[in-house]
Amino acid sequence: MIPTILVTLVVLWQLVLLGYTFTLAGNAADEAVRAAIAADPGARQGACEAAGLDKLPSAWEGAATVTCATGGGYVTADVTLGVPVLFPGTATFPFEVRGHAGAVEEEVGD
């Protein structure tokens, strides 16, 4: 019975890590798009990347990619994170979790 309990706990822990990675990716994308909107158009990509990586724990930050795009008055941010295997900061699964966020550019008033 003990091996069954241990395997169940390992599977549950891995599912927690997967869910947490989805949460981190979504939050990082939200932060990135917020920073991109607040930045000047020429500095958007840098502000986007910095904000997207800023709040990530170091175990997820190493393999993270953050990209922003602007078009038609709309700014989007995409964050890609690796899912750790049992212990964050060690090995990752061969698939990635993606977070996506978008916002409308604000017009500068007179």
All heavy atoms as an XYZ file, in Angstrom:
781
protein
N       0.813     -1.191      0.000
C       0.000      0.000      0.000
C       0.867      1.269      0.000
O       0.467      2.268     -0.596
C      -0.915     -0.042      1.232
C      -1.928      1.024      1.220
S      -3.084      0.711     -0.095
C      -4.479      1.540      0.474
N       2.004      1.236      0.667
C       2.868      2.418      0.750
C       3.359      2.855     -0.627
O       3.348      4.059     -0.918
C       4.032      2.172      1.728
C       3.476      2.140      3.146
C       5.086      3.260      1.608
C       4.489      1.875      4.217
N       3.776      1.962     -1.527
C       4.175      2.428     -2.860
C       3.042      3.139     -3.604
O       3.264      4.130     -4.295
C       4.595      1.155     -3.582
C       4.988      0.210     -2.504
C       4.084      0.533     -1.353
N       1.832      2.661     -3.467
C       0.686      3.298     -4.112
C       0.470      4.705     -3.559
O       0.219      5.652     -4.317
C      -0.592      2.463     -3.896
O      -0.361      1.147     -4.380
C      -1.774      3.087     -4.603
N       0.596      4.854     -2.264
C       0.442      6.173     -1.644
C       1.547      7.113     -2.112
O       1.302      8.274     -2.448
C       0.428      6.047     -0.104
C      -0.835      5.318      0.335
C       0.519      7.410      0.555
C      -0.864      4.952      1.810
N       2.780      6.628     -2.161
C       3.901      7.455     -2.608
C       3.756      7.887     -4.065
O       4.005      9.050     -4.401
C       5.223      6.725     -2.392
C       5.656      6.556     -0.935
C       6.933      5.753     -0.846
C       5.814      7.898     -0.262
N       3.350      6.966     -4.913
C       3.152      7.306     -6.329
C       2.035      8.334     -6.467
O       2.143      9.293     -7.240
C       2.854      6.036     -7.160
C       2.353      6.390     -8.545
C       4.088      5.166     -7.243
N       0.981      8.173     -5.704
C      -0.128      9.128     -5.732
C       0.342     10.514     -5.291
O      -0.003     11.528     -5.916
C      -1.282      8.646     -4.836
O      -1.696      7.365     -5.273
C      -2.444      9.621     -4.871
N       1.144     10.577     -4.250
C       1.664     11.858     -3.784
C       2.581     12.510     -4.814
O       2.533     13.726     -5.018
C       2.396     11.680     -2.456
C       1.516     11.382     -1.245
C       2.379     11.111     -0.024
C       0.558     12.522     -0.983
N       3.404     11.719     -5.472
C       4.296     12.265     -6.504
C       3.482     12.817     -7.668
O       3.769     13.906     -8.177
C       5.294     11.188     -6.977
C       6.004     11.609     -8.253
C       6.303     10.883     -5.883
N       2.470     12.087     -8.093
C       1.624     12.551     -9.195
C       0.884     13.829     -8.797
O       0.808     14.786     -9.582
C       0.634     11.449     -9.633
C      -0.427     11.993    -10.572
C       1.378     10.299    -10.285
N       0.361     13.871     -7.594
C      -0.330     15.081     -7.134
C       0.625     16.268     -7.057
O       0.271     17.386     -7.451
C      -0.982     14.837     -5.775
C      -2.221     13.952     -5.776
C      -2.685     13.679     -4.360
C      -3.332     14.571     -6.596
N       1.835     16.051     -6.567
C       2.821     17.131     -6.506
C       3.156     17.644     -7.901
O       3.275     18.842     -8.128
C       4.080     16.667     -5.780
C       5.160     17.689     -5.790
C       6.365     17.605     -6.412
C       5.130     18.979     -5.181
N       7.088     18.754     -6.219
C       6.355     19.620     -5.469
C       4.189     19.661     -4.418
C       6.662     20.898     -5.021
C       4.498     20.936     -3.970
C       5.711     21.534     -4.266
N       3.286     16.736     -8.853
C       3.593     17.156    -10.218
C       2.442     17.961    -10.813
O       2.660     18.938    -11.531
C       3.903     15.939    -11.099
C       4.460     16.311    -12.435
C       5.735     17.134    -12.330
O       6.701     16.713    -11.712
N       5.736     18.311    -12.918
N       1.225     17.585    -10.499
C       0.070     18.358    -10.962
C       0.030     19.741    -10.325
O      -0.349     20.715    -10.974
C      -1.222     17.595    -10.688
C      -1.440     16.351    -11.548
C      -2.674     15.582    -11.076
C      -1.557     16.707    -13.014
N       0.437     19.850     -9.073
C       0.524     21.156     -8.419
C       1.554     22.026     -9.132
O       1.318     23.211     -9.394
C       0.875     20.986     -6.920
C       1.305     22.308     -6.303
C      -0.304     20.407     -6.169
N       2.713     21.452     -9.465
C       3.741     22.211    -10.186
C       3.249     22.651    -11.564
O       3.539     23.762    -12.003
C       5.016     21.381    -10.333
C       5.871     21.242     -9.091
C       7.054     20.322     -9.375
C       6.355     22.589     -8.607
N       2.510     21.802    -12.242
C       1.960     22.159    -13.547
C       0.977     23.325    -13.410
O       1.053     24.306    -14.154
C       1.263     20.956    -14.179
C       0.589     21.185    -15.517
C       1.622     21.527    -16.591
C      -0.221     19.976    -15.923
N       0.087     23.248    -12.446
C      -0.867     24.333    -12.226
C      -0.188     25.625    -11.823
O      -0.569     26.711    -12.279
N       0.825     25.527    -10.993
C       1.557     26.722    -10.568
C       2.285     27.357    -11.744
O       2.351     28.578    -11.853
C       2.533     26.357     -9.446
C       3.229     27.549     -8.837
C       2.507     28.614     -8.316
C       4.609     27.612     -8.781
C       3.140     29.705     -7.751
C       5.255     28.695     -8.218
C       4.521     29.740     -7.705
O       5.154     30.816     -7.157
N       2.792     26.535    -12.644
C       3.472     27.058    -13.834
C       2.482     27.809    -14.722
O       2.808     28.867    -15.260
C       4.158     25.930    -14.609
O       5.058     25.247    -13.733
C       4.923     26.455    -15.799
N       1.276     27.290    -14.877
C       0.248     28.002    -15.636
C      -0.074     29.344    -14.981
O      -0.222     30.361    -15.661
C      -1.029     27.167    -15.747
C      -1.067     26.270    -16.934
C      -0.830     24.915    -16.807
C      -1.331     26.769    -18.199
C      -0.864     24.079    -17.897
C      -1.366     25.943    -19.307
C      -1.128     24.592    -19.151
N      -0.166     29.363    -13.661
C      -0.440     30.600    -12.945
C       0.688     31.606    -13.134
O       0.445     32.796    -13.380
C      -0.639     30.306    -11.444
O      -1.711     29.386    -11.302
C      -0.937     31.567    -10.662
N       1.926     31.145    -13.026
C       3.073     32.027    -13.220
C       3.117     32.598    -14.632
O       3.411     33.780    -14.828
C       4.378     31.276    -12.930
C       4.694     30.976    -11.476
C       5.941     30.108    -11.381
C       4.876     32.255    -10.683
N       2.842     31.767    -15.637
C       2.883     32.228    -17.028
C       1.823     33.296    -17.284
O       2.090     34.316    -17.924
C       2.701     31.052    -17.980
N       0.626     33.080    -16.783
C      -0.437     34.069    -16.961
C      -0.138     35.377    -16.256
O      -0.339     36.460    -16.814
N       0.362     35.293    -15.033
C       0.689     36.502    -14.286
C       1.844     37.255    -14.946
O       1.823     38.481    -15.042
C       1.043     36.157    -12.840
C       1.298     37.391    -12.014
O       0.465     38.287    -11.962
N       2.453     37.456    -11.386
N       2.860     36.537    -15.400
C       3.995     37.186    -16.058
C       3.552     37.887    -17.342
O       4.018     38.987    -17.652
C       5.089     36.168    -16.357
N       2.643     37.273    -18.095
C       2.137     37.906    -19.316
C       1.350     39.169    -18.978
O       1.487     40.192    -19.663
C       1.267     36.925    -20.099
N       0.551     39.121    -17.922
C      -0.193     40.314    -17.496
C       0.749     41.451    -17.102
O       0.556     42.603    -17.498
C      -1.103     39.993    -16.311
C      -2.301     39.157    -16.693
O      -2.655     39.141    -17.892
O      -2.891     38.521    -15.796
N       1.763     41.123    -16.312
C       2.732     42.139    -15.890
C       3.483     42.714    -17.089
O       3.749     43.911    -17.161
C       3.734     41.538    -14.894
C       3.128     41.139    -13.565
C       2.711     42.315    -12.718
O       3.316     43.394    -12.847
O       1.768     42.139    -11.923
N       3.842     41.849    -18.025
C       4.600     42.288    -19.198
C       3.784     43.247    -20.060
O       4.292     44.277    -20.508
C       5.041     41.078    -20.011
N       2.533     42.927    -20.301
C       1.717     43.795    -21.156
C       1.423     45.119    -20.447
O       1.373     46.167    -21.087
C       0.435     43.077    -21.628
C      -0.661     43.078    -20.596
C      -0.075     43.699    -22.917
N       1.264     45.099    -19.127
C       1.064     46.339    -18.383
C       2.270     47.255    -18.516
O       2.134     48.462    -18.723
C       0.826     46.017    -16.907
C      -0.563     46.354    -16.465
C      -0.759     46.116    -14.988
N      -1.682     45.003    -14.851
C      -1.453     43.889    -14.184
N      -0.346     43.716    -13.539
N      -2.346     42.950    -14.137
N       3.452     46.678    -18.395
C       4.673     47.480    -18.510
C       4.867     47.973    -19.940
O       5.345     49.088    -20.160
C       5.882     46.656    -18.077
N       4.504     47.163    -20.921
C       4.657     47.557    -22.322
C       3.762     48.735    -22.662
O       4.162     49.645    -23.395
C       4.349     46.380    -23.239
N       2.552     48.753    -22.142
C       1.633     49.862    -22.417
C       2.147     51.154    -21.797
O       2.027     52.225    -22.379
C       0.224     49.531    -21.895
C      -0.396     48.468    -22.761
C      -0.660     50.751    -21.876
C      -1.720     47.985    -22.261
N       2.731     51.052    -20.615
C       3.204     52.250    -19.923
C       4.487     52.811    -20.529
O       4.802     53.975    -20.333
C       3.437     51.935    -18.446
N       5.222     52.010    -21.281
C       6.504     52.440    -21.854
C       6.287     53.155    -23.187
O       5.256     52.989    -23.848
C       7.408     51.238    -22.055
N       7.282     53.936    -23.586
C       7.268     54.554    -24.902
C       7.335     53.465    -25.964
O       7.933     52.410    -25.742
C       8.466     55.490    -25.067
C       8.354     56.713    -24.168
O       7.224     57.149    -23.905
O       9.410     57.216    -23.723
N       6.754     53.702    -27.149
C       6.764     52.663    -28.186
C       8.152     52.115    -28.524
O       8.302     50.933    -28.802
C       6.138     53.370    -29.389
C       5.231     54.386    -28.784
C       5.947     54.863    -27.550
N       9.184     52.927    -28.464
C      10.528     52.447    -28.781
C      11.145     51.582    -27.696
O      12.057     50.809    -27.952
N      10.639     51.705    -26.473
C      11.206     50.959    -25.346
C      10.297     49.833    -24.878
O      10.532     49.236    -23.831
C      11.460     51.918    -24.190
N       9.284     49.523    -25.647
C       8.292     48.535    -25.217
C       8.858     47.136    -25.021
O       8.561     46.488    -24.032
C       7.150     48.456    -26.236
C       6.136     49.472    -25.963
C       4.814     49.149    -26.554
N       3.957     50.252    -26.158
C       3.157     50.885    -26.960
N       3.048     50.517    -28.200
N       2.434     51.880    -26.516
N       9.637     46.661    -25.987
C      10.127     45.279    -25.893
C      10.987     45.083    -24.650
O      10.835     44.096    -23.943
C      10.906     44.895    -27.154
C      11.290     43.436    -27.221
C      10.106     42.486    -27.268
O       9.059     42.790    -27.831
N      10.256     41.325    -26.659
N      11.866     46.020    -24.367
C      12.714     45.906    -23.183
C      11.923     45.955    -21.888
O      12.164     45.176    -20.963
N      10.967     46.877    -21.817
C      10.130     46.986    -20.620
C       9.272     45.743    -20.448
O       9.070     45.255    -19.337
C       9.247     48.227    -20.706
N       8.783     45.220    -21.554
C       7.955     44.023    -21.543
C       8.739     42.829    -21.007
O       8.279     42.122    -20.109
C       7.454     43.760    -22.959
S       6.518     42.244    -23.136
N       9.925     42.604    -21.540
C      10.735     41.469    -21.106
C      11.130     41.591    -19.639
O      11.059     40.621    -18.888
C      11.985     41.358    -21.969
C      11.711     40.876    -23.368
C      12.965     40.830    -24.225
O      14.082     40.878    -23.667
O      12.817     40.739    -25.454
N      11.543     42.779    -19.235
C      11.965     42.972    -17.847
C      10.812     42.729    -16.875
O      10.982     42.065    -15.848
C      12.517     44.378    -17.667
N       9.633     43.236    -17.190
C       8.488     43.059    -16.296
C       8.005     41.615    -16.295
O       7.576     41.106    -15.259
C       7.357     43.983    -16.712
N       8.073     40.954    -17.439
C       7.639     39.564    -17.512
C       8.518     38.629    -16.703
O       8.046     37.654    -16.129
N       9.795     38.923    -16.632
C      10.734     38.079    -15.885
C      10.878     38.504    -14.429
O      11.381     37.732    -13.605
C      12.108     38.106    -16.564
C      12.177     37.525    -17.968
C      13.557     37.755    -18.564
C      11.826     36.046    -17.961
N      10.450     39.706    -14.103
C      10.692     40.283    -12.787
C      10.116     39.466    -11.639
O      10.773     39.225    -10.643
C      10.140     41.713    -12.738
C      10.420     42.387    -11.421
O      11.567     42.279    -10.937
O       9.501     43.027    -10.876
N       8.885     39.029    -11.748
C       8.216     38.360    -10.633
C       8.329     36.834    -10.673
O       7.779     36.152     -9.815
C       6.746     38.757    -10.634
C       6.512     40.248    -10.516
C       5.988     40.582     -9.186
C       5.711     41.964     -8.865
N       5.696     43.113     -9.400
N       9.014     36.297    -11.664
C       9.156     34.842    -11.747
C      10.180     34.339    -10.731
O      11.242     34.930    -10.571
C       9.616     34.426    -13.147
C       8.602     34.540    -14.267
C       9.256     34.153    -15.585
C       7.398     33.664    -14.006
N       9.892     33.222    -10.071
C      10.901     32.609     -9.221
C      12.101     32.157    -10.064
O      11.957     31.852    -11.252
C      10.185     31.395     -8.624
C       8.738     31.693     -8.761
C       8.604     32.545     -9.992
N      13.262     32.113     -9.467
C      14.483     31.810    -10.223
C      14.431     30.435    -10.894
O      15.026     30.235    -11.942
C      15.704     31.902     -9.322
O      15.591     30.997     -8.239
N      13.712     29.485    -10.329
C      13.619     28.155    -10.930
C      12.894     28.180    -12.273
O      13.146     27.358    -13.137
C      12.906     27.203     -9.979
N      12.002     29.128    -12.481
C      11.260     29.234    -13.735
C      11.866     30.285    -14.662
O      11.648     30.241    -15.859
C       9.799     29.585    -13.456
C       8.959     28.424    -13.068
C       8.221     27.656    -13.904
C       8.754     27.904    -11.760
N       7.568     26.683    -13.196
C       7.882     26.811    -11.872
C       9.226     28.246    -10.502
C       7.467     26.067    -10.777
C       8.816     27.511     -9.411
C       7.947     26.422     -9.556
N      12.596     31.207    -14.112
C      13.113     32.332    -14.887
C      14.153     31.915    -15.931
O      14.228     32.501    -17.001
C      13.735     33.347    -13.931
C      14.123     34.646    -14.561
C      14.658     35.632    -13.538
O      14.870     35.261    -12.378
O      14.865     36.786    -13.939
N      14.942     30.891    -15.643
C      16.027     30.506    -16.535
C      15.581     30.099    -17.926
O      16.209     30.453    -18.920
N      14.488     29.368    -18.038
C      14.025     28.886    -19.339
C      12.851     29.700    -19.875
O      12.212     29.295    -20.844
C      13.622     27.416    -19.227
N      12.574     30.842    -19.273
C      11.423     31.649    -19.680
C      11.754     32.519    -20.892
O      12.873     33.004    -21.033
C      10.980     32.541    -18.527
N      10.765     32.678    -21.757
C      10.880     33.626    -22.867
C       9.671     34.551    -22.824
O       8.548     34.116    -22.565
C      10.933     32.927    -24.240
O       9.756     32.137    -24.408
C      12.158     32.041    -24.357
N       9.934     35.831    -23.067
C       8.879     36.848    -23.058
C       8.977     37.623    -24.365
O      10.038     38.118    -24.719
C       9.044     37.815    -21.867
C       7.944     38.864    -21.884
C       9.046     37.060    -20.553
N       7.880     37.706    -25.089
C       7.844     38.492    -26.319
C       6.608     39.381    -26.303
O       5.560     39.004    -25.794
C       7.800     37.593    -27.576
O       6.672     36.724    -27.483
C       9.060     36.773    -27.705
N       6.774     40.561    -26.876
C       5.658     41.499    -26.986
C       5.503     41.918    -28.433
O       6.472     41.957    -29.180
C       5.911     42.741    -26.136
S       5.686     42.439    -24.391
N       4.289     42.235    -28.782
C       3.997     42.705    -30.137
C       2.980     43.825    -30.050
O       2.135     43.850    -29.161
C       3.460     41.568    -30.995
N       3.084     44.754    -30.986
C       2.148     45.871    -31.068
C       1.592     45.921    -32.472
O       2.333     45.807    -33.437
C       2.863     47.205    -30.757
O       3.474     47.109    -29.483
C       1.890     48.361    -30.760
N       0.301     46.101    -32.571
C      -0.309     46.212    -33.885
C      -1.758     46.635    -33.779
O      -2.508     46.100    -32.969
N      -2.136     47.597    -34.587
C      -3.530     48.027    -34.627
C      -4.029     48.603    -33.314
O      -5.196     48.432    -32.977
N      -3.150     49.242    -32.558
C      -3.567     49.820    -31.289
C      -3.702     48.807    -30.171
O      -4.299     49.079    -29.140
N      -3.144     47.627    -30.369
C      -3.261     46.549    -29.397
C      -1.873     46.026    -29.073
O      -1.052     45.815    -29.957
C      -4.137     45.439    -29.994
C      -4.678     44.456    -29.011
C      -5.615     44.816    -28.060
C      -4.263     43.134    -29.045
C      -6.131     43.894    -27.170
C      -4.772     42.203    -28.161
C      -5.705     42.594    -27.226
O      -6.206     41.680    -26.341
N      -1.588     45.803    -27.798
C      -0.295     45.281    -27.357
C      -0.527     43.895    -26.759
O      -1.436     43.708    -25.953
C       0.350     46.201    -26.294
C       1.668     45.628    -25.812
C       0.555     47.593    -26.851
N       0.267     42.927    -27.182
C       0.154     41.583    -26.636
C       1.488     41.144    -26.048
O       2.545     41.595    -26.483
C      -0.263     40.555    -27.709
O       0.720     40.546    -28.742
C      -1.624     40.869    -28.275
N       1.412     40.272    -25.061
C       2.604     39.692    -24.452
C       2.413     38.185    -24.370
O       1.333     37.711    -24.000
C       2.839     40.262    -23.059
N       3.445     37.446    -24.743
C       3.437     35.991    -24.657
C       4.610     35.545    -23.795
O       5.743     35.966    -24.014
C       3.552     35.366    -26.043
C       2.320     35.630    -26.876
O       1.248     35.175    -26.480
O       2.436     36.305    -27.917
N       4.319     34.681    -22.828
C       5.349     34.155    -21.931
C       5.333     32.641    -22.045
O       4.276     32.011    -22.016
C       5.073     34.567    -20.469
C       6.082     33.944    -19.530
C       5.077     36.072    -20.338
N       6.508     32.047    -22.205
C       6.648     30.609    -22.300
C       7.537     30.125    -21.156
O       8.632     30.644    -20.965
C       7.278     30.209    -23.649
O       6.480     30.771    -24.702
C       7.331     28.718    -23.817
N       7.038     29.144    -20.409
C       7.776     28.603    -19.262
C       7.888     27.087    -19.379
O       6.985     26.425    -19.886
C       7.060     28.925    -17.947
C       6.844     30.375    -17.582
C       6.028     30.471    -16.294
C       8.162     31.076    -17.420
N       8.988     26.554    -18.870
C       9.146     25.108    -18.783
C       8.527     24.593    -17.491
O       8.520     25.277    -16.470
N       7.991     23.376    -17.538
C       7.379     22.765    -16.359
C       8.428     21.892    -15.675
O       8.955     20.962    -16.281
C       6.160     21.904    -16.749
C       5.547     21.254    -15.515
C       5.135     22.731    -17.483
N       8.754     22.180    -14.411
C       9.777     21.392    -13.730
C       9.303     19.977    -13.405
O       8.116     19.739    -13.200
C      10.040     22.181    -12.446
C       8.863     23.041    -12.251
C       8.249     23.267    -13.591
N      10.263     19.061    -13.356
C       9.981     17.682    -12.980
C      10.276     17.537    -11.487
O      11.435     17.583    -11.073
C      10.852     16.690    -13.784
C      10.595     15.258    -13.341
C      10.600     16.850    -15.267
N       9.254     17.425    -10.694
C       9.285     17.216     -9.247
C       9.943     18.326     -8.428
O       9.407     18.757     -7.430
C       9.932     15.870     -8.897
C       9.162     14.646     -9.345
C       9.897     13.386     -8.909
C       7.754     14.633     -8.795
N      11.119     18.789     -8.815
C      11.815     19.803     -8.042
C      12.129     21.003     -8.924
O      12.909     20.881     -9.863
C      13.116     19.243     -7.449
C      12.901     18.059     -6.558
C      13.185     16.784     -7.002
C      12.385     18.219     -5.291
C      12.975     15.680     -6.196
C      12.169     17.127     -4.468
C      12.467     15.851     -4.924
N      11.530     22.161     -8.646
C      11.822     23.349     -9.455
C      13.316     23.665     -9.450
O      13.981     23.588     -8.426
C      11.026     24.456     -8.752
C       9.932     23.733     -8.047
C      10.526     22.431     -7.624
N      13.815     23.974    -10.627
C      15.222     24.316    -10.752
C      16.079     23.177    -11.257
O      17.258     23.354    -11.519
N      15.502     21.998    -11.392
C      16.271     20.860    -11.914
C      15.866     20.622    -13.368
O      16.005     21.494    -14.185
C      16.050     19.604    -11.050
O      14.651     19.298    -10.992
C      16.557     19.809     -9.636
N      15.366     19.469    -13.674
C      14.971     19.124    -15.044
C      13.569     19.655    -15.348
O      12.771     19.912    -14.449
C      14.994     17.615    -15.222
N      13.302     19.831    -16.647
C      11.962     20.257    -17.077
C      11.410     19.252    -18.075
O      12.151     18.529    -18.735
C      11.990     21.647    -17.735
O      12.845     21.602    -18.867
C      12.457     22.706    -16.753
N      10.098     19.225    -18.174
C       9.441     18.375    -19.164
C       9.702     18.928    -20.560
O       9.990     20.116    -20.720
C       7.930     18.323    -18.898
C       7.542     17.392    -17.794
C       7.110     17.887    -16.578
C       7.616     16.024    -17.967
C       6.750     17.040    -15.553
C       7.257     15.156    -16.945
C       6.824     15.665    -15.733
N       9.573     18.098    -21.592
C       9.838     18.578    -22.952
C       8.739     19.473    -23.526
O       8.839     19.930    -24.645
C       9.975     17.291    -23.763
C       9.241     16.265    -22.989
C       9.343     16.658    -21.543
N       7.683     19.720    -22.795
C       6.647     20.637    -23.272
C       6.687     21.916    -22.446
O       7.257     21.963    -21.367
C       5.255     19.989    -23.217
C       4.807     19.590    -21.847
C       4.115     20.478    -21.043
C       5.069     18.320    -21.356
C       3.693     20.104    -19.775
C       4.653     17.939    -20.093
C       3.977     18.840    -19.295
N       6.080     22.959    -22.988
C       6.108     24.268    -22.347
C       4.697     24.769    -22.086
O       3.754     24.372    -22.760
C       6.837     25.269    -23.243
C       8.278     24.908    -23.478
C       8.931     25.808    -24.513
O       8.228     26.245    -25.446
O      10.132     26.070    -24.371
N       4.588     25.642    -21.116
C       3.324     26.294    -20.780
C       3.396     27.721    -21.302
O       4.406     28.398    -21.145
C       3.107     26.278    -19.248
C       1.950     27.159    -18.859
C       2.897     24.866    -18.767
N       2.313     28.172    -21.934
C       2.293     29.516    -22.499
C       1.235     30.370    -21.805
O       0.126     29.919    -21.558
C       2.006     29.449    -23.993
C       3.143     28.884    -24.780
C       2.825     28.781    -26.268
N       3.962     28.349    -27.033
C       4.407     27.107    -27.113
N       3.798     26.169    -26.444
N       5.454     26.789    -27.848
N       1.624     31.610    -21.551
C       0.690     32.597    -21.026
C       0.559     33.713    -22.052
O       1.538     34.082    -22.705
N      -0.632     34.238    -22.224
C      -0.874     35.277    -23.222
C      -1.742     36.361    -22.591
O      -2.696     36.069    -21.877
C      -1.581     34.681    -24.441
C      -1.934     35.691    -25.486
N      -1.016     36.164    -26.380
C      -3.102     36.320    -25.757
C      -1.612     37.042    -27.170
N      -2.882     37.152    -26.809
N      -1.385     37.601    -22.859
C      -2.179     38.736    -22.373
C      -2.149     39.834    -23.418
O      -1.199     39.946    -24.194
C      -1.644     39.250    -21.045
N      -3.178     40.643    -23.431
C      -3.245     41.747    -24.378
C      -3.993     42.917    -23.760
O      -4.782     42.756    -22.833
N      -3.698     44.096    -24.294
C      -4.366     45.306    -23.825
C      -4.358     46.332    -24.937
O      -3.493     46.314    -25.810
C      -3.673     45.861    -22.587
N      -5.309     47.217    -24.880
C      -5.418     48.289    -25.871
C      -4.497     49.422    -25.469
O      -4.406     49.790    -24.296
C      -6.881     48.787    -25.955
C      -7.014     49.946    -26.909
C      -7.793     47.643    -26.358
N      -3.790     49.974    -26.467
C      -2.916     51.114    -26.212
C      -3.760     52.309    -25.787
O      -4.823     52.556    -26.357
C      -2.147     51.497    -27.467
C      -1.043     50.561    -27.827
C      -0.282     51.052    -29.045
O      -0.851     50.984    -30.146
O       0.854     51.516    -28.874
N      -3.280     53.035    -24.815
C      -3.980     54.237    -24.390
C      -3.483     55.426    -25.200
O      -2.303     55.530    -25.490
C      -3.743     54.480    -22.905
C      -4.341     53.394    -22.044
C      -4.122     53.657    -20.576
O      -3.758     54.779    -20.209
O      -4.345     52.725    -19.799
N      -4.412     56.295    -25.547
C      -4.040     57.495    -26.275
C      -3.557     58.551    -25.299
O      -4.094     58.683    -24.197
C      -5.237     58.036    -27.068
C      -5.645     57.107    -28.187
C      -6.800     57.691    -28.984
O      -7.069     58.895    -28.854
O      -7.415     56.934    -29.734
N      -2.586     59.293    -25.716
C      -2.075     60.376    -24.893
C      -2.936     61.610    -25.148
O      -3.092     62.060    -26.279
C      -0.589     60.676    -25.224
C      -0.093     61.835    -24.390
C       0.243     59.445    -25.011
N      -3.539     62.124    -24.075
C      -4.416     63.292    -24.202
C      -3.643     64.587    -24.176
O      -2.471     64.653    -23.845
N      -4.318     65.655    -24.589
C      -3.688     66.982    -24.585
C      -3.709     67.617    -23.233
O      -4.469     67.493    -22.416
C      -4.393     67.909    -25.573
C      -4.141     67.447    -27.005
O      -3.062     66.875    -27.249
O      -5.028     67.672    -27.844
